[in-house]
Amino acid sequence: MNNKHSIFVGRRASASRLGANGPCLYSSSSSFQPGACAMRPRLTSARAAVIGLALMSAASINHAFTSGSTGADGDLAPSVDTVINLPPSGILNYASITIPANVKVTFKKNVTNTPVVLLVAGNATISGTLDVSGTAAANSGTAGDGVLADDGNPGAGGPGGFGGGRGGRPGGVNSPDRLGGKGLGPGGGNGGLRNICGTTDYDLNQGYLGYGGGGGASYGTLGAAGGSVCGGDNPSGKAGLSYGAAELLPLIGGSGGGGGVAGSNWAGSGGGGGGGALLIAASGTITITNTTGKILALGGAGGNVAPAGCQGTPDRSSAGGGGSGGAIRLVATTIAGNGQISADNGARGTSSCAYEGGTGGDGRIRLEAETITRTAGSTPTHSFGQPGPVFIAGSPTLSITTVAGVNVPQPPTGVADVRLPATTANPVTVGFATTNIPVGNTVKLSVVPASGAEVTAVSTALTGSTAAATASAAIELPAGASTLQASITYTVVVAVGEALSRYAQGERVERVTVTAGLDGKSSTTLITVSGREFAAPPEALHIAAWGG
């Protein structure tokens, strides 16, 4: 089982960020739990039975599916473009939602970057736009806005999504700051790195600086690799890995594209942000109105780069990869209307002189209802089924608890959670805590700096119990801000593997990978004895939690 958790750490006194946006990706979701009864006359058993049947019949006529909304946030019915501040839980309880045509609703992230969860007691009608998309990276060089200070800045992930990697900063051949940063999230694209093709160091021996585009992020589908002078043997700028389950339980957003490598004079551009994550659960009908209605969780584009005067010189810079599309899950008694539903990928960044970034992968879309009258498709193609549970709990979890003796807030806020002075001696010790994972297994820890390649280490074996265990790892932290990502993989016993086989086309499962998020979200992948991988539905998580 692989359970992944990410944080940002800095070795300088300047504030650093924590989060898997670097969402730390882990399995149990944040608690999504939002009396007295008056005395009533006692009824005879016959009368009680009749009234009970009548009530049951009325309930079935009104709404077969119940969202659990308290209606505490009233009706959402904006008349102008509106930005909604997400509460700490990310959950809003509406009585109804009505977004008119030509009105756009977006969301301001909360500090733990949770997905957007809209619970609706009645109907939700989307005639305008509901948008949780990631943003594009800044353009660099003459392709930019003329402000060099923002060259290389990555795109931000939408709510519940992950940010792109930074474009490399101008520098000499051996400067690590010149290398592109890796995109954040479980499917983050790799940054453009130094061009060493086999035994040939093009940067050093050939003078080809800045030739390496950032990789596209992945999610429901794979992104594309960034361009490189090495061609098919490109050692950097690879796309990220696909992840997540078709059921979108738990809910997790898209990942960020990798940043492009810089030359000596011009910055590479950053990767696009991953699309956010959105759940609408309505007890009545969700309608996406024909022509005008839109629900969007798009990946952000990688930044474009155009260094002035780069033609005729090998000193150039490359573009960032696109972010992957996000996640949209709609659950209702009825889903109607043929408006747009899209979690499309982010476009690759372009470079006028060197190499383009890779295109991002598509996100995931899930429709669940007793009745679906919608006939239009979606981008990408949605999966569908009967209404399932809105939330799940009880999955295996992994969290990073300490870095160099500094406690990591649980959950992290995403901003300045861990600060280490520049005098902090390497290697530093990183602590972990797990639940529902067998002892004796080890955690793989990787450090992803803002620029350059990641550093990895393996922890001590988990000690404690399956219910609650701990471990630690020693690792070299680069100077500056970095993202720490942890994952754990273990082999399940044959009995558990056989029990999971029904989710893997009848083949016994040998290992389980759980990628977990900053605010407690996780996605699970089943790996069979032949190496095939299957996204796990929510009920499989409880079987996987039995252990090895």
C-alpha atoms as one frame of an Amber mdcrd trajectory, in Angstrom:
protein
   0.000   0.000   0.000   1.361   3.404  -0.877   0.080   6.266   1.216   1.508
   9.638   0.309   1.782  12.816   2.341   3.475  16.069   1.241   4.654  19.231
   2.964   6.745  22.287   2.094   9.870  22.906   4.141  12.536  25.606   3.958
  16.062  25.531   5.389  16.369  29.292   5.376  14.754  31.551   7.927  12.366
  32.845   5.292   8.850  31.456   5.531   8.246  28.220   3.709   5.030  26.536
   2.810   3.638  23.221   3.897   1.189  21.189   1.963   0.872  18.873  -0.974
   0.165  21.857  -2.985   1.987  19.772  -2.015  -2.100  18.743  -0.867   0.734
  15.738   2.106  -1.622  13.174   0.518  -3.177  10.754   3.100  -6.139   8.510
   3.387  -8.773   9.377   5.927 -10.704  12.478   4.984 -11.274  15.415   7.251
 -14.236  14.795   9.530 -17.321  15.844   7.624 -19.775  15.757  10.515 -21.728
  18.870  10.615 -31.542  17.753  19.910 -33.930  16.999  22.000 -37.156  15.284
  20.954 -40.523  16.579  22.136 -42.919  14.110  23.783 -45.651  12.942  21.429
 -48.937  11.118  22.054 -48.505   7.358  21.981 -50.143   5.656  18.983 -51.571
   2.190  18.765 -49.331  -0.197  16.874 -51.778  -0.398  13.944 -52.031   3.374
  13.606 -48.280   3.773  13.959 -47.731   1.270  11.176 -50.125   3.082   8.833
 -48.558   6.476   9.503 -45.066   5.002   9.167 -45.889   3.553   5.764 -47.369
   6.869   4.636 -44.257   8.740   5.683 -42.011   6.262   3.899 -44.066   6.600
   0.735 -43.918  10.395   0.846 -40.169  10.330   1.393 -39.621   8.036  -1.572
 -41.705  10.306  -3.795 -39.849  13.472  -2.769 -36.190  12.388  -2.860 -34.663
   8.930  -3.182 -31.189  10.293  -2.382 -30.479  12.491   0.625 -27.454  14.770
   0.520 -27.273  15.387   4.272 -27.389  19.163   3.823 -28.527  21.104   6.874
 -29.469  24.102   4.718 -27.596  26.311   7.199 -26.037  28.438   4.434 -29.415
  29.254   2.895 -29.966  29.605  -0.851 -27.071  30.252  -3.220 -28.576  32.562
  -5.857 -26.003  35.171  -6.962 -26.951  37.848  -9.486 -23.354  38.882 -10.282
 -20.004  37.095 -10.503 -19.208  35.841  -7.011 -16.163  34.510  -5.143 -17.093
  32.317  -2.174 -14.702  31.954   0.762 -14.497  28.271   1.647 -14.901  27.390
   5.339 -12.148  25.292   6.965 -13.987  22.046   6.189 -14.634  23.034   2.575
 -18.306  22.079   3.059 -21.230  24.419   2.386 -24.809  23.431   3.304 -27.327
  25.068   0.969 -31.097  24.826   0.795 -30.910  25.291  -2.992 -28.525  26.526
  -5.691 -29.529  28.712  -8.641 -26.726  30.207 -10.748 -28.234  32.284 -13.580
 -26.812  32.596 -17.081 -23.780  34.908 -17.462 -22.930  34.625 -13.752 -19.697
  32.918 -12.679 -19.086  31.450  -9.222 -15.549  30.677  -8.073 -14.061  29.797
  -4.686 -11.253  31.147  -2.533  -9.175  28.316  -1.099  -9.122  27.668   2.619
  -5.797  27.232   4.398  -5.764  23.429   4.089  -6.782  23.493   0.429  -9.784
  21.187   0.748 -12.035  20.328  -2.184 -15.263  22.276  -2.666 -18.225  20.324
  -1.256 -21.703  21.718  -1.919 -24.486  19.863  -0.084 -27.956  20.860  -1.279
 -31.236  20.028   0.449 -33.286  20.702  -2.706 -32.351  21.360  -6.336 -29.197
  22.773  -7.916 -29.628  24.589 -11.235 -26.452  25.714 -13.018 -27.325  28.079
 -15.879 -24.129  30.093 -15.437 -20.624  28.865 -14.585 -19.295  27.006 -11.539
 -15.495  27.021 -11.795 -12.710  25.345  -9.746 -10.058  25.394 -12.491  -6.318
  25.741 -11.986  -4.518  28.811 -13.325  -1.933  29.173 -16.070   1.729  29.815
 -15.299   3.185  33.227 -16.039   4.741  33.724 -19.465   8.487  34.440 -19.520
  10.784  36.646 -21.520   9.279  38.678 -24.326   6.236  36.380 -24.231   5.490
  37.796 -20.779   4.013  41.011 -19.500   7.281  42.902 -19.413   7.685  42.333
 -15.655  10.690  40.031 -15.322   9.984  39.447 -11.626   7.139  37.043 -12.366
   9.006  35.049 -15.025   9.038  31.397 -14.021   6.107  31.661 -11.601   3.944
  28.510 -11.730   0.173  28.309 -11.977  -1.879  27.700  -8.852  -4.046  24.649
  -8.385  -7.792  25.073  -8.040  -9.368  24.345  -4.615  -8.301  20.815  -3.725
  -5.795  20.781  -6.607  -2.011  21.208  -6.722   0.320  23.908  -7.989   2.781
  23.732 -10.868   6.566  23.567 -10.591   8.586  26.753 -10.883  10.498  27.568
 -14.058  14.270  27.621 -13.683  16.044  30.889 -12.937  18.805  32.204 -15.235
  22.251  31.027 -14.217  25.492  29.319 -15.134  25.919  25.770 -16.372  26.224
  24.275 -12.905  23.625  26.423 -11.153  20.886  24.243  -9.577  18.491  27.209
  -9.728  18.517  26.917 -13.521  16.628  23.605 -13.364  12.845  23.390 -13.561
  10.848  22.486 -10.470   8.625  19.411 -10.254   4.874  19.958 -10.240   3.061
  19.223  -7.002   0.524  16.509  -6.341   0.553  12.733  -6.865   0.703  13.128
 -10.660   2.981  16.183 -10.813   5.033  16.592 -13.995   8.825  16.500 -13.648
  10.835  19.650 -14.178  13.192  20.241 -17.065  16.685  19.234 -15.959  20.204
  19.323 -17.275  20.686  17.671 -20.677  22.896  14.653 -20.102  22.123  12.228
 -22.921  23.953   8.986 -22.262  27.535  10.090 -21.638  27.200  13.466 -23.377
  26.629  16.535 -21.199  25.127  18.949 -23.705  24.977  21.786 -21.207  28.675
  21.592 -20.359  30.288  20.285 -23.539  27.967  21.568 -26.242  26.787  24.829
 -24.671  23.122  23.933 -25.115  21.682  25.734 -22.102  17.946  25.847 -21.477
  16.908  22.878 -23.635  14.376  20.958 -21.539  10.612  21.465 -21.244   8.660
  20.583 -18.103   6.558  17.422 -18.062   2.779  17.497 -18.170   0.899  16.451
 -15.039  -1.252  13.318 -15.007  -4.499  12.285 -13.314  -7.184  10.235 -15.042
  -4.945  10.011 -18.113  -1.212  10.434 -18.553   0.266  13.778 -19.457   3.007
  14.176 -22.076   6.736  14.568 -21.542   8.429  17.893 -22.180  10.750  18.295
 -25.143  14.489  17.736 -24.811  17.627  17.721 -26.934  17.959  14.078 -25.860
  14.797  13.156 -27.789  13.326   9.801 -26.807  16.063   9.342 -24.202  14.961
  12.507 -22.422  16.193  12.107 -18.829  14.000  14.905 -17.510  10.678  16.543
 -18.110   8.807  13.257 -17.867   5.061  13.249 -17.295   3.675  12.397 -13.865
   1.875   9.185 -12.921  -1.877   8.695 -13.216  -3.805   8.195  -9.959  -7.208
   8.181  -8.320 -10.393   6.136  -8.593 -13.256   6.485 -11.059 -15.697   6.840
  -8.141 -13.815   9.927  -6.880 -14.018   8.648  -3.343 -12.185  10.207  -1.742
 -12.216  13.431  -3.731  -8.871  14.825  -4.874  -7.894  17.420  -7.461  -5.467
  17.584 -10.379  -1.666  17.926 -10.205   0.721  20.618 -11.415   2.918  20.593
 -14.515   6.724  20.708 -14.290   8.720  23.887 -14.874  11.009  24.434 -17.863
  14.792  24.730 -17.578  16.422  28.167 -17.889  19.391  29.403 -19.873  21.981
  31.841 -18.605  19.937  34.929 -19.495  16.251  33.970 -19.489  14.018  32.091
 -17.059  12.175  28.961 -18.030   8.414  29.206 -17.604   6.497  27.458 -14.828
   4.054  24.568 -14.976   0.290  25.040 -14.989  -1.801  24.410 -11.886  -3.973
  21.328 -11.528  -7.740  21.633 -11.714  -9.569  21.703  -8.391 -11.999  19.181
  -6.918 -15.764  19.750  -6.693 -18.600  17.680  -5.236 -22.244  18.683  -5.575
 -24.623  16.416  -3.678 -28.293  17.415  -4.074 -31.320  15.648  -2.632 -33.349
  16.818  -5.643 -32.226  17.477  -9.221 -28.911  18.833 -10.511 -29.518  20.631
 -13.807 -26.716  21.932 -16.034 -28.692  24.117 -18.399 -28.265  23.588 -22.125
 -25.993  26.082 -23.910 -25.205  28.339 -20.927 -24.534  26.001 -18.002 -20.900
  25.086 -17.223 -19.150  23.148 -14.464 -15.370  23.448 -14.923 -12.276  21.948
 -13.267  -9.728  22.656 -15.995  -5.982  22.242 -15.724  -3.914  25.412 -16.098
  -1.603  25.920 -19.082   2.168  25.895 -18.808   3.760  29.293 -19.319   5.070
  30.349 -22.721   8.623  31.588 -23.117  10.230  33.740 -25.828  13.747  34.976
 -25.044  14.641  37.993 -27.160  17.498  37.468 -29.593  17.808  33.754 -28.868
  17.902  32.768 -32.529  21.374  31.777 -33.670  22.637  31.037 -30.154  22.509
  27.807 -28.149  21.677  29.754 -24.975  17.895  29.550 -24.656  15.121  28.593
 -22.208  12.189  26.168 -22.256   8.520  26.101 -21.311   6.526  24.471 -18.517
   4.098  21.557 -18.720   0.337  21.768 -18.421  -1.529  20.934 -15.225  -3.889
  17.987 -15.216  -7.644  18.443 -15.155  -9.373  18.250 -11.795 -12.288  16.270
 -10.380 -16.058  16.774 -10.659 -18.503  14.506  -8.856 -22.264  15.071  -9.066
 -24.627  13.055  -6.858 -28.402  13.563  -6.906 -31.779  11.931  -7.277 -31.835
  13.202 -10.894 -29.159  14.719 -13.141 -30.517  16.695 -16.082 -29.451  19.216
 -18.732 -26.833  19.095 -21.460 -24.612  21.979 -20.398 -20.820  21.678 -20.335
 -19.023  19.527 -17.733 -15.261  19.603 -18.211 -12.103  18.574 -16.373  -9.939
  19.003 -19.468  -6.133  19.089 -19.402  -3.940  22.154 -19.304  -2.126  23.093
 -22.529   1.639  22.800 -22.808   3.720  25.940 -22.682   5.459  26.939 -25.901
   8.989  28.189 -26.514  10.002  30.187 -29.561  13.633  29.096 -29.331  13.972
  25.888 -27.306  11.530  23.204 -26.193   7.858  23.083 -25.316   6.446  21.625
 -22.133   4.248  18.534 -22.081   0.458  18.657 -22.257  -1.337  17.784 -19.017
  -3.554  14.726 -18.601  -7.324  14.781 -18.237  -9.055  14.838 -14.872 -11.970
  12.670 -13.704 -15.759  13.151 -13.814 -18.359  11.051 -11.986 -22.162  11.256
 -12.270 -24.355   9.382  -9.774 -28.160   9.511  -9.748 -31.308   7.417  -9.572
 -32.241   8.940 -12.935 -29.942  10.549 -15.514 -31.823  12.336 -18.296 -28.697
  14.139 -19.492 -27.688  12.876 -22.952 -24.580  15.001 -23.590 -21.074  13.767
 -22.976 -18.373  15.391 -20.856 -14.639  16.093 -21.156 -13.217  13.593 -20.303
 -15.925  10.934 -20.596 -17.619  10.507 -17.227 -18.187   7.335 -15.276 -21.639
   6.876 -13.771 -23.619   4.816 -11.292 -26.250   4.857  -8.577 -25.765   7.340
  -5.714 -23.031   6.149  -3.379 -21.760   7.446  -0.053 -20.903  11.139  -0.055
 -17.892  10.626   2.221 -15.813   7.675   3.404 -13.633   7.098   6.437 -11.490
   4.405   8.015  -8.854   4.117   5.287  -5.113   3.645   5.902  -3.334   6.920
   6.645   0.199   8.300   6.601   1.307  11.692   7.877   4.554  13.589   8.320
   4.668  14.642  11.973   8.064  16.311  12.535  10.935  17.799  10.536  14.254
  18.348  12.320  12.416  18.265  15.651   9.803  20.842  14.566   6.215  19.641
  14.847   4.166  19.752  11.664   0.665  21.173  12.296  -2.118  18.630  11.791
  -3.613  19.454   9.434  -1.019  21.765   7.894  -2.116  25.261   6.936  -0.110
  25.340   3.705   1.789  28.529   4.608   4.928  28.826   6.779   4.195  25.686
   8.800   7.817  24.547   9.067  10.706  26.996   9.273  14.270  25.827   9.692
  17.254  28.177  10.108  20.023  28.074   7.517  22.337  26.677  10.209  20.270
  23.474  10.521  22.715  20.594  10.113  22.143  17.890   7.533  20.914  15.223
   7.522  17.666  16.073   9.315  15.266  13.570  10.848  11.679  13.403   9.573
   9.018  11.631  11.647   5.936   9.766  10.384   2.722   8.363  11.859   0.406
   5.787  10.303  -2.942   4.143  10.977  -4.281   0.873   9.567  -0.911  -0.061
   8.047   1.024  -3.162   9.207   4.190  -2.612  11.243   7.577  -3.571   9.827
   7.084  -1.668   6.573   9.160   1.356   5.592   8.290   4.821   4.327   9.881
   6.274   1.206  10.582   9.981   1.652  11.407  12.344  -1.199  12.394  16.002
  -1.092  11.360  18.085  -4.108  13.176  21.462  -4.104  11.837  24.488  -5.943
  14.507  23.837  -8.576  16.332  20.644  -9.425  16.023  16.921  -8.883  14.401
  15.307  -5.873  16.341  13.617  -3.072  15.070  10.356  -1.546  15.529   8.329
   1.622  13.970   5.257   3.266  12.720   5.270   6.848  13.204   2.877   9.681
  10.612   0.107   9.932   7.209   1.045  11.361   6.876   0.190  15.036   3.795
   0.120  17.237   0.668  -1.591  15.960  -1.383  -1.756  12.785  -3.810   0.669
  14.401  -1.089   3.258  15.126   2.595   3.147  14.223   5.569   5.489  13.809
   8.841   5.647  11.891  11.577   8.157  11.005  14.017   8.875   8.193  17.203
  10.906   7.844  17.518  13.006   4.689  19.607  15.835   3.219  17.519  19.000
   2.818  18.574  21.401   0.040  18.761  25.100   0.847  15.541  27.010   0.310
  11.958  25.811   0.148  11.230  22.179  -0.618   8.287  19.820  -0.703   8.528
  16.648   1.368   6.523  13.710   0.040   6.131  10.383   1.809   4.717   7.105
   0.558   4.444   3.604   1.928   4.044   0.359   0.008   3.368  -3.111   1.381
   2.289  -6.483   0.124  -1.081  -7.793   1.310  -1.579 -11.388   2.373  -3.113
 -13.813  -0.092  -6.514 -13.806   1.627  -6.778 -10.028   1.346  -5.498 -10.114
  -2.240  -8.170 -12.646  -3.165 -10.852 -10.533  -1.476  -9.704  -7.541  -3.563
  -9.603  -9.525  -6.817 -13.201  -8.636  -7.661 -12.024  -5.048  -8.129  -9.166
  -6.161 -10.437 -10.955  -8.202 -13.105 -10.605 -11.378 -11.073  -6.819 -11.249
 -10.657  -5.342 -11.500  -7.175  -4.062  -8.204  -5.778  -0.522  -8.269  -4.450
   0.031  -4.677  -3.368  -2.042  -1.592  -2.652  -0.997   2.008  -3.282  -2.723
   4.758  -1.308  -1.894   8.366  -2.203  -3.051  10.700   0.513  -3.631  14.439
   0.713  -2.884  17.405   2.888  -6.370  17.560   4.332  -6.830  13.796   4.682
  -7.997  12.800   1.212  -6.636   9.657  -0.440  -6.770   7.771  -3.682  -6.119
   4.041  -3.868  -4.631   1.834  -6.590  -4.651  -1.968  -6.575  -1.601  -3.684
  -8.096  -2.083  -7.293  -9.202   0.429 -10.148  -9.261   1.011  -9.501 -12.978
   1.635  -5.789 -12.374  -1.656  -4.435 -13.711  -3.074  -1.438 -11.858  -6.718
  -0.683 -11.079  -8.283   2.342  -9.418  -9.957   1.113  -6.234 -13.606   1.862
  -5.393 -14.383   3.068  -1.854 -15.501  -0.326  -0.547 -12.073  -1.733  -1.442
 -10.429   0.695   0.973 -11.971  -1.073   3.951 -10.642  -4.430   2.732  -7.216
  -2.911   2.117  -7.186  -1.606   5.675  -7.097  -5.199   6.952  -3.351  -5.113
   6.400  -0.701  -7.576   5.318
